[in-house]
Amino acid sequence: MTDDSGRRAFTLPSTFYIHYNDIDPEHEALIDIVNACVARLVDGVLEDFEEPFRIFVERLTDHFRHEEDLMRDLGYSGLQWHADHHAECLTRVENLIAHMQAQGYAGMRELRVCFHDIIHDIVHADLKFGEFLNGAGLIPRRQ
């Protein structure tokens, strides 16, 4: 997805990739949903936001479940903390959607908040899991 200049509105920095299973493509798919909303903004407003955000929440929930299943299967000791973090992320997204419903539209501000929440999850939780994977020899060592 690109903005009017031909660039993607939001991109996941490569330094935030986990390089394990389908985690990175799932992060990218979430960002693609946000970018699709950016592309549909008319004068900075997206009135028909409910369906894309329903899909976003569905995919986010599936992604969190997938990560937690991987962690459980690998015996990751940070699973409970990570699951609690995921629950907080979902609450923030639900609150954001309630805010958009009250104002009647999604704007660039709300889309930016959504993107930042994905980044927040990766930085505060997923990279720790990546360190575990690295230590277990399950992903290539980072330079």
N, C-alpha and C positions, 0 to 999 in steps of 0.2 A: 504494500500500500504506500502511496506517495502523496505528498502535498502538492500544491500548485507548481512548485519549483522542480518537481520530479524527485524530491527526497522523501524518505519515509519520515512521517511526523515524529514517531517515537521508535527508537531502536534499542535493543538490548546490547550493552557493551560486551564484547567477547570475553573480557576479564570476569564476567559474571556467569559464564558457562560452567556447568557442573561436569559435563562430559560423561554422564552415566545414564544408561537406559534411555527413556524418552523424556527426561526432565527438561532438557533444553528446548526440544521442539514444542513441548507443552507451554513453556514460558513464551516462546515466540508466537504460538497460536493465540495466547491471551493478548499479547501486544497487537497482533493483527486485528483482533476484534476492536480494540481501542482505535487503531489507525483507520479501520473501516468507518467508524463513527466520525472521526475527524474529516474524512473525505466527504461525508454527507452533511457537514455543517453548512447551513445557509445563513449568511450574515452572522456567523458565530453561534448559531443556534441549531440544535437538533431536537425537533419536537417529537419525532417518532423514535424515542430512545428505549422504550420498554422492552421490545423484542431483542435488540442486540444485548441489552443488559441482562435479560433473562438467560440468554445463551452464555454470556460472560460468567454469570454466577454458576450456571450449570457446569461449564468447563472448569472454572476455578475449583468448585467442589470436587469434581472428578480428579483434577490434578492433585489436590491436597490428599485425597483418599489414596491415589496412586503412590505419592511420595511416602505416606505413612505406612502403606503396605510394604513398600521396599525396605523402609527402616525396620519394620517389625521382622521381616524375613532375614535381615542382616544382623539383627540383635543390636541395633543402634541404641545406645544408652540415653540419648537425648530425645527419644521419641515423644514422651509425654510433654516435655517443654515445647517441642516442635508442634505437636497437635494443639496445644493451648494457643500457641502463636497463630496457627491457622484459624482457629475459632475467632480470635481477635480480628484477624484480617477480614473474615467473612462478616463480622459485625460491622466493621468500618464500611464495607461495600454496601451492606444493607442500609446503613444510615445514610450513605451517599445517595442511594436510590430513593429513599424516602424524601431527602432534600430535593432531588430533581422532580419527584412527583409533586411536591408542594409548590415548586416554582413553575412547573409545567414544561420544562425542557432541560436538556443537557447542553452545557456550553464547554468551551475549551478548558475552563477552570476545572470542571468536573472530570473531563477526560484526562487532564493532567494529574489530578488526584488519583485517578484509577491507575495510571501508569506508574506513578510514584509508589503506590501501594504494592504493585508487583515488584518493583525494585527493592522496596523496604523488606518484603518477604525474603527475597534472594539474599540481600546483604545481611540481614539479622538472623536468618535461620538456615537457608539452603547452603550458603558457603561453609557453615559449620559442618553440615552433613558432607559436603565435598571434602573437607579436611579429614573426616572419618574415612571416607572412601579412599582418599589418597593414602592415608596411613595403613589401610588394610590392603593396599596394592591393587585396588579395584579400578583405579583410573590412573592415567599417566601422571607422573610427577610434574608439578607446575614449576616453571622456571622462575 
